[in-house]
């Protein structure tokens, strides 16, 4: 499918419906953050109306816009999810899949039963869009459940820390405004009788 001009989420969904996936997200400066600018398959640009065929399950490279002011996002929690679901969440959040580590006892038949045991960076971490997330997979459901509980706590703590930092920044900004108003050289704007239609 031709997905240029669509949001990253729409593009990801269209590719998945077609039996394809994202190979890599490449971010380029643009005012339309998280909108697909170009799409390539094996190095060849996909143009509107082209009828290029791709093998089911293969990946497409998406070139996506990013505004400098919105160039980071928060790493989502994917511990406990299947590799397929984890990849989908990461792409939707604007991240690339990094290294994938399977357990030693895992073979090609049991890979589909694995779940994410650990992720790096941790959930809740701010990261540049297009950054890579490394996943460690496991067949041990008990270990995965335990790590999920711990990862949820890490994500909550990170969210609280971000909220605290935002409040501190707002407080400092408010304090600066109050100091300015209290300054002996500050002159309040004169009231006007004008009105605008």
Secondary structure, 3 states (H helix, E strand, C coil): CCCCCCEHHHHHHHHHHCCCEEEEEEEEECCCCCEEEEEEECCEECCCCCCCCCCCCCEEEEEEEECHHHCEEECCCCCCCCHHHHHHHHHHCCCEEEEEECCCCCCCCCHHHCEEEEEECCCCCEEECCCEEEEEEECCHHHHHHHHHHHHHHHHHHHHHHHHHHHHHHHHHHHHHHHHHHCCCCCCCCCCCCCCC
